[in-house]
Amino acid sequence: MLRVLHTNNQNSLSSKVDCSPRKQYLPIWLLKIEENGTLNNLGPQIRQLRFFLFTLPLNETERFKMAKSFHTKSILVKNDSHLYPLQFYIDDSIVENLKKQKIKRLQVSINGHKKITGSLISGGDHQYFFKINKTQMKKFSLSIGDEASLEIIPDESEYGMPLPPEFTAIWEIDDEAKTLFHSLTPGKQRNLIYLVDKVKSLEIRARKATIIMEHLKINAGQLDFKVLNESLKVR
């Protein structure tokens, strides 16, 4: 629990509460106001909200639960006999901690690079690894046998990866497409998100998003990746 120095003046709380980790929960505009001055110029409702966020016990509610990050080093290995050959094995202590918290999806930063999403995969003998692909291996300038620093953070996002804005734009005018997409399993949703997210061209992203939603509507929510991939190539 955070330690708070009790005072009758809520305006002075900012200097008396050990609250730096909680800043991730504050709106940007409020952080900027704090950087430029004090809370004296803010309304009482805003001061009360800030006080609530900064003094809430960590275990009081899941809504404001702070995700713990794990740091470790691991060597990139290649196992050609596995479906996912490029592997970073994770320390047993970290795996055990993640299991206790029932965390399945992860965001992992490799050597300080942009986080990638994934999950722990069993490598047998009670060992677990995080997989990468050849594109990521090249992007992060890695070679087999390299030791890398990993920052592992529980992924609490709705889809396990960033949602393409092209999907959101379609859903705003097409409720059926939105409903059919969300009727899919989380794994299939992520596969469709990846098909669009990996593309840089805005025009191609928009076209692919449209084709994907059309495919779901034509097939009553059933996903046929072979047919879909052919459709994506033709257009």
N, C-alpha and C positions, 0 to 999 in steps of 0.2 A: 504494500500500500504506500502511496506517496505521503511524505511528511509535510504537514501544513502548519504554519505558525498562525494560530488563531488571532484574529484581529477584528475589530468592529468596522474597519474601513476596507471595503471590498476593493476600492481603487488602488490599494497598496499591495494587493495580493501578487501581482506579477513579479515582484522582487522577493517574495517569501515562499514561493512554491517551487519545488524541484520538478520542473515540468517540461524540460527540453525534449524528451522523447515523445511527448504528446502533440508536438506541433504538427505532426503529420495529419492530425484530425481537424486542424483549424483552417477556415477559408483563407485564401491568399490575401484578400483585402484586409482581413483582420490582422494577419501577420505584418503587412506593410504598415498599418497604423501603429502597431506596437514598435516597429523599428524606428518610426519617425517621432514617437512621443510616448505619452502614457495613456492609460485608459480613462483618464478624467473627462475626456471629451466625448466618450461613448455613452449611449443610452444605458439605463439600468438593466434592460433586458439582455443586451449584449454582454455586459459585465457579468451578469448571472450565468449566462451560457458558458462563458470562458471559465468562470469559477467552477462550474459543474464538470466541464471537460478535464480540467487540470487536477481536480481533487477526487474524482471517481476512483474507488478501489479497483485494482486491476481485475479482480475476480468477480466483480459485481454483476457484469452483464456481458454477454457475447458480442453485443453490438459494438462495444468499444474495446474489445480484446486486441491487444497488441501482438502482432505476429513476430515471433522470435526468429532471428536469422542465425544460421550456422556457418562457420568458416572451417574449411579443411583443405588439405592438399591431396591430390590424387594423380596417378600416372595414367595417361591414355593408353589403353591396350586394344589390340585387335583380335577378335575371336571369330574366325571365319565360319565356325560351326554353328554360330548363333544367328537368329533372324536379324538382330541388331549388333553388328560386329564391332562398332566403335564404342568403347565403354570406359567410363570413369567409375571405379568402385568406391562406394561411400563407407565411411567408418561405421562400425557396428553400433557405437554409442549414439550416433546421429540417427541411424535407421530406427533404433529402439525408441528414441524420443519422438520421432515422427509417427511411429506406429501407435504409441500411447496417446498421442493427440488426434489419432485417426485422420492424419493428413495424407492425401493421396497425390494431389497435384502440386507441382513445384515450379518455382521460378529460380533459375540458376544463372549466375554471372560467372563467366570463365575468364580469369585474368583481368577482371575489371571491365570486360566488354558488356554490351547491352544484354539484358537478361533474356534467356530463352526458356520456354515452358516445356514441361514433360512430367514424367512420373518415375518412381523407383521401379526397377524391373529385376526380377529374381534371376540371379546367375547360378543358382544351385548352391548346395552346402551352406544354406542360411546366409548367403551373401547377396547384396543388392547393388545395382549400378545405375548410373544415369547415362542415357545414350545421346550421342550426337550423330550427325550425318556428314557426308563428305563436304558438302557446301559449307557447313559450319566449321568443320576442321580447317578448311582453306581460309575462311574469313577470319578465324582467330589465329592464323599462322601457327598451327599445331602440327606436330609429327608424332607418329607412333613412338611411345617411350618417353614423351615429354611429360614433365611434372607441371601441373597447373594448380592455381589457387581457385577454389570454388567458394562462392557465397550462395548458400541455399536458403530460400525463403518460401514458406508455405504460400501457395497460390490460392487466394480466396476470391478470385474474380469469378463472375458468373459462368463464363465459357472456358476458362482455363487458358485463354489467350485473347489479345485485343480483338474486338469485334470490328470488322470493316465498316466504315460509315456508309458504304454503298448498300449494305444490307439494311441498315437503319432507314435510309432514304426510301427504299422500296417498301419496307413495312409500314411507313407512314401513310402510304396510299393503297396498300394491299394487305388487308387483315388476313386473308386466306393464306398467303405466302408465309406470313409470320407464324400463324397457327401450325401450319404443316412443318415448318422448320423446327419449331419447338416440340413437335411430337416425336422427333428423331432422338436417338440415344445421344448422350453427351459426346461420345467418341465420334459418331457420324457428323454431329454439328461441328466439331473441331476440324474434321477432314474437309468439310465444305468451306469453313472459314479460311483454312490454309490455302485452298485453291485460289482464293482471291487475294489474301494477304501477301502472298509471295510475289505478286506482280507489282511492278513499279508504275507502269503506264496507267494513268487515270482512266483513259478511254477503254483500255482492255479490262481493267478492274470492273468498270461499270458494266461492260458487256458480259463478262463472266458471271457477275452477280445476278444479272437479269436472266441469263440462261439457266443458272442453277435454280432460281425460283420458279421459272417456267417448267423446268423438269419435274419439280415437286408437285406442281399443280396438275400437270398432264397425267402424272402417274399416281395421283391421289395420295401423295405423301410417301410413296415407296421410292427408295433410292436404288438405282441401278448404275453403279459407277462406270461400267463398260459403255453403256449407252451415253451417259453424261459426258464422259471423256471424249467420245466421238463427236458429240454436239459442240463441245468446247473447241475442238480442232477445226471443224468445218467452218464455223463462223469467225 
